[in-house]
Amino acid sequence: MDKFWLKSYPEGVPAEIDYTQYRSLVQLLEESFRKYADRNAYACMGKTLTYRELDQLSLQLAAWLQSRGLEKGARVALMMPNVLQYPVALAAVLRAGYTVVNVNPLYTPRELQHQLTDSGAQAIIILENFSHTLQQVIDATKVRHVVVASMGDMLGAKGLLVNFVVRHVKKLVPAYTLPHAISFNKAMSEASRMTHKPVELGHDDIAFLQYTGGTTGVSKGAVLMHRNVIANILQNEAWAKPALDREPKVDPLTIVCALPLYHIFALTACALFGAKAGAMNLLIPNPRDIPGFIKELAKYEFNMLPAVNTLYNGLVNNPDFAKLDFSHLKICNGGGMAVQKAVNDKWFKVTGVSIIEGYGLSETSPTATCNPADQLEFSGTIGLPVPSTDIVILDDDSQPVPLGQPGEIAIRGPQVMAGYWNRPDETAKVMTADGYFKSGDIGVMDERGFVRIVDRKKDMILVSGFNVYPNEIEAVVAMHPGVLECACVGVPDESAGEAVKLFVVRKDPALTKEELLAYCKEQFTGYKRPKYIEFRDELPKTNVGKILRRELRDEKKAA
């Protein structure tokens, strides 16, 4: 295939990367632990963790996990926001020879049960704030080992105060009963007497089951091998080089990690890229608290700030943000959802750095395309294929379309997943015979190789960078006894990009919006909940009775 887009690459970015230089992510991490032992790896709530400490603590926790008798490849779930226990647990699970299953801590019991059951997770490390959710479903899963962490566990003496405030002042820890659980600190204490047994891992061992929505409404685990994620770390490293090489050079880097580490964007772009670079990740547990976030940023000279459009917008519209020092800021990566030109222009005016928009999916570890890292102008595109990556634009028969014509974006490269966990039928739907992953996004590629997204083939809704699948919402809402039928679509939303709108035909004429919203609150994590509900006498359908979501969407556009 003619990779004509290589002519558009910035100077110094290679056409290919060699992921075979590492056997596994564990080798990559352990190399960094040795090389950068005295550097800070993470900072959170005023406490820092060096690479040496991360090495020792993760090795201890790995030994404790191995002492539970789990086989190589066992799935271990992590259900925490951005706290210091997260990177420790992440490295520990991989070093013990197991597979990480990242879980959104805000999941409802229904969502959590599906993910734990589907992945076959046997152990979970969870922040106590969410343990009440686990209590409701644990008996229906294979989880037998539970480690419960507390917000202040790794914050030293200050941690006691933090735990008191979290539990008793803010009342953020609902009562729960998990009789066989062990506290994070107790597990670490037990582990100090244990020895970690090194595990032989290779390219084709599974590092992550990264759950993503599905057109069927069922969340599926994208199987990411060690080689997939190593490749994407090296692709991101090569791509960032022109911006990071600009004078004045900064070493070590400080990366602002405000995106949740359970999301593939932060996992690769912050935690793993950061480890490879010997960077310090500044963990932000609650980025929605914009004033608190800005106060934290004021304490550091930060160099990279990956985020989604809504977060950039929230920061730049706070007057205190402009008072920060941006003289050390090198790269702002935008992903997860479209970056709006208005947000970029305002951001550039305040910081002097343009938002570099990229594109990727859980299935691609995630980066597939990105705008040049040293670019100053906002392009309105998702950029060029990154090194070792092929992009083709396909028609409905999976044939390439001419340049400039719209079609489905398909991606081939070492970062593309091995398939969906235990779902060969779903894997077959998205993989072509020659190894391309069909993204479900409709795009156009220009003569320089830049790709622009024009539409989505799927009915997926993108809320603040998170995928929402109408089938899941509709299937659950339809179970409400007062609902006859329903459909949901995405509608434009100023703060989140898109919001969920639900159309409902009532079975019970007394059903109210408030009642339905309360039901949705029980069933769905925040970003999936409908923002708008409209009752209808009937919904538009095809002659075979299929509800036409597109008509409902077009109605909204026309209105």
Buried (B, 14 or more C-beta within 10 A) or exposed (E): EEBEBBEBBBEEBBEBBEBEEBBBBBBBBBEBBEEBBEBBBBBBBEBBBBBBBBBBBBBBBBBBBBBBEBEEEBBBBBBBBBBBBBBBBBBBBBBBBBBBBBBBBBBBBBBBBBBBBBBBBBBBBBBBBBBBBBBBBBEEBBBBBBBBBBBBBBBEEEBEEBBEBBBEEEEBBEEBEBEEBBBBBEBBEBBEEBEBEEBEBEBEBBBBBBBBBBBBBBBBBBBBBBBBBBBBBBBBBBBBBBBBBEEEEBEBBBBBBBBBBBBBBBBBBBBBBBBBBBBBBBBBBEBEEBEEBBEBBEEBEBBBBBBBBBBBBBBBEEEEBEEBEBEBBBBBBBBBBBBBEEBBBBBBEBBEBBBBBBBBBBBBBBBBBBBBBBBEEBBBBBBBBBBBBBBBBBEEEBEBBEEEEBBBBBBBBBBBBBBBBBBEEBBEBBBBEEEBBBBBBBBBBEEEBBBBBEEBBBBBBBBBBBBBBBBBBBBBBBEBEBBBBBBBBBBEBEEBBBBBBBBBBBEEEEBEBEEBBEBBEEBBBEBBBBBBBEBBEEBBEEEEEEBEBEBBBEEBEEE
